[in-house]
């Protein structure tokens, strides 16, 4: 297949491009800086422009681009950047794909389990009601922005991603230094549910979505066994052979990150990958401890 990928330089995008190329697919990268060239498609999501000629002949598109959610303290400006980078970018791309002739057969667009909001112990499937809060609203608008592609007959899959486990980036990478010093522990109360997935499985889920015609609409990209924050800390400590008993109080986290971001980071989503498993996806890492041992080489 010829597959166009946005966000190809990020943690997930880099791994996905490597997997696609290893599998023999041709990858075209959507890039925001410099001119397009071989294997590159120029676009500017803020301006609403994309090189349609560069997208011609693509069989599938994976859209991963978006400003980092937990990279820095939220301000109104930062929140607007988080939302606009997702909604404007998705709208631009979906409209461009809808205008092509012939069109790609499938668009796999990133989303997040933040769609469900803070749901306590409730078990969440793709059919669960939407939640509330800033990230839930962003995810709803993000998924809705794919509508022009779906209305044009393109199969659209919105991948609601859990906490991706990799030492190269994301939540695990930020926690590792303290845990390796024996200073790690649960964040906040530790009672919140964490829907996680290994990087290998998340990439596998995206490829599965590309190649499985029966999949469309929202798909939870999470491992089958979510854990609480307290369980997560205990497992990570055990894998690293370090104590993991020092909790990080919510108030202490709010100093560098702000209360609103901390509340979102500690929200509880106990999501299940119902549609992934029903469509035949076989997880490499169903349980957290083997997943962490794999990604950390332990």
Secondary structure, DSSP 8 states (H G I E B T S, - for coil): -EEEEESTTSHHHHHHHHHHHHTT-EEEEEESSS--BTTEEEEETTTTEE-HHHHTT-SEEEE-----SSSS---HHHHHHHHHHHHHHHHHHHHHHHT-SS--SEEEEEEEGGGG---TT-EE-TTS----SHHHHHHHHHHHTTHHHHHTT-EEEEEEE-EEE-TTSHHHHHHHHHHHTT----BTTS-SEE-EEEHHHHHHHHHHHHH-TT--EEEEE--S--EEHHHHHHHHHHHHTS-----B-HHHHHHHH-HHHHHHHT---EE--HHHHHTT---S--SHHHHHHHHTT-
